[in-house]
Amino acid sequence: MKFNITKITFRTISHYLYGLLVIFIIIILSYLSLFLYKNFYQTIIQTKEIPILREKVAKETVNINEFNRVIDKLNQKIILPKITTNLNDPFD
């Protein structure tokens, strides 16, 4: 197949540019719709689900002060006391 440069006209160039422009517009619109779906529509759906889940999950409110007190007591049990006496080094 020989490619003849002299047969390239404005009409053939505009025909190819028209096709590329249509493909480019389709790609841009698909990315725009994907962006709107992920960042707008899904967020609205999630905000509608929050009150429904809150009714199902949190039947009782938690006393935060009591919870923090229990966590502090557990952390005090985990922390080991430091040894204050001087121990002889067995490797001396």
N, C-alpha and C positions, 0 to 999 in steps of 0.2 A: 504494500500500500504506500503510494507516494503522497507526500504532503506538499501541496503546492501553495506557497505563500502568496502568490498573486491572486488567488481566489478568495482571500480573506477580505470581506467587505464589512461595511458598517452594519449591515443587516445581520450577518452571522454573529458578529460580536455582540450586538444588542440582544440577539436571541439567547446566547449563552449567559449574558449578564442577567437577563430576565429570569432564567431558570435558577441561577445562583441566588438572586435576590429573593425569590420565592422560598427556596430552601433555607436561606438565612432567616427570613421572617418566621418560618415555621419553627425553627430551632429556638429563636428568641421567645416566641409565644409559649412553647412548651416549658422552657426554663422559668418563665414568669408564672405560669400556672402551677408548676411544682413549688416554687418559692411561696406563693400565696397559700397553697394547701398546707405546707409544713409550718409556716410561721403565723398564719392567720386562722384558718379553719380548724386545725387541730387544737390550737390554743382555746378557741371558743368551746369546742367539745369538752376539753379537759376542765374548763371552769364550770361547765354544767354538771359534770360528774362529781365534783368535790362535795357539794352539799348532800348528794345522795350517799356517797361513801361515808361522810361524817355521821350521818344518821345510823348507818349500819355498824360502824366500827366503835365510835366513842359513846358508849352508853353511860359511862360514869366519868365525871371529871376527876382529875388526879390532883391531889394536894401537893403542890410543888415543894413547899417547905418541908413536908414530911419526907418526900422522896429524896431531897438533897441531904437531909439529916441521915437517912439510912445509907446513902452512898458514901457520905463522909465517914460513918462508922465502919463500913466495909473497907474503905481505903486505909483507915487507921490499923485495922487488923492485918492488912497486907504488908505495911511498912515494918521492916524489922528494926528493932532498937539497935543503936550503935554501941559497940563495946568500948567502954571508956578506960578499962584497965590496960596497963602496958603489958604486952605479952613478949616474952623472950623469943627472939628469932632463932628457930631451930637450925638454920643454915650458917650461923656464925661460928 
